[in-house]
Amino acid sequence: MTIKQLFKTAPVTTLLLVSFIGLFVIQLLTGVDANSPSSQNLLDWGANALPYTMNDEPWRLLSSGFLHIGLMHLLFNSFAMYFFGQIAEPMFGSTKFLALFLLAVVGGNVLNNQVTWQVLIDGSGQPGLSAGASGGIMGIGAALLIAALFKMSVNGMVLNLKSLVIIMAINLVYGFAVPGIDNAGHIGGAITGLIIALPIALAYRQRQLTEQRALAHAQVAYQTAVKNSYLNNNQSHYSKKSQPHYQDSSQTPDNDNPPLTNIFADNSGQIPVNLEANAHDAHHDAVTEIVNIDFDHDVNGRVHDSNPAYANPKMIAIKPVRVSLMWQWLPWIIMLIIVAGFIWWWQDIHNQILQILAATE
């Protein structure tokens, strides 16, 4: 997929990749080592570090998600973002996808700082630095797990749940097996992604159920319209006063038993239906659209205005389904709750640090 195609399919994913690579290039131009940047370099460019992030620089919770520690780290995360993003963004929508990534980055960093703070209190470790989009990417992967579980589709394709589980498991196992990887950031990002994706998937399921009900109502309305228009057609076409002309009088049908060939014609034919008059009466939610209108003509070419219109049953359209506002806003409400939770969490660790510092002075 070219950059142009990726931007058309997943614009936020493209912009995130450009920001990762662009920031790395700017670092190189300012003299940062491509493979082994120093701790001071990383701090200068926004890495997550407990003494700074949980004190008076909380912006590092976000900035560290765009910073990478060396070329291989950048390539690995960019590769993962490329493949996850081009699926997740069209599925969740660009705005929700961006919010999901950013909140997963913050969630991973806050959990990392919580673990680091606990290690410091226990006296079993030292504070370190963390950077990279891994927490956000793990959040996207976890969200795709929920999407696969609820059988959400994108462009008619459903995700393979087993494959996603294997990919996520490999990433987590790899993080615990290789030293220097921020496992808390991965886990925090994944948990955040799961929580955000759940209301999105529930809203998707509700929309599906609403569409199924609307389709069922439309089918009932269509069948009722066909039946009613057929009865009207019998009364108008097969009365003695309007006996149709037949070249062979032996083929003239019995007025009491008119032929049913028009009613049971296949989809390529035209079925007498007065949808506009009958579909609305069948159910007010079943909305159909009359298309391919044609009127019956007698042998002299005159139009019978009283005859029902003909419509191709394949062309019946249903209005776009609208779910309730509660389901539309539920994902955003959950995200606002998550933001409030992160603020409280940061404040709690911040206050603990201040208390410890005050006690040691």
KAWO-V844234 format. One line per field, one symbol per residue. burial: + if it has 24 or more other ideal C-beta (glycine too) atoms within 12 Angstrom, else -. A space follows every 50 residues. Layout:
burial: ???
This chain:
burial: -----+--++++++-++-+++-++--+----+----+---+++-++++++ +++++-++-+++++++++++--++-+++-+++++++++++++++-+++++ +++++++++++++++++---------++++++++++++++++++++++++ -+-+----+----+--++--++--+-----++++++++++++++++++++ ++++-++--+---++-++--++++++++++-+++-+++-----+------ -----------++------++++++--++--++--+++++-----+---- ------+++++++--+-+--+-----+--+++-++--++--+--++--++ --+--------
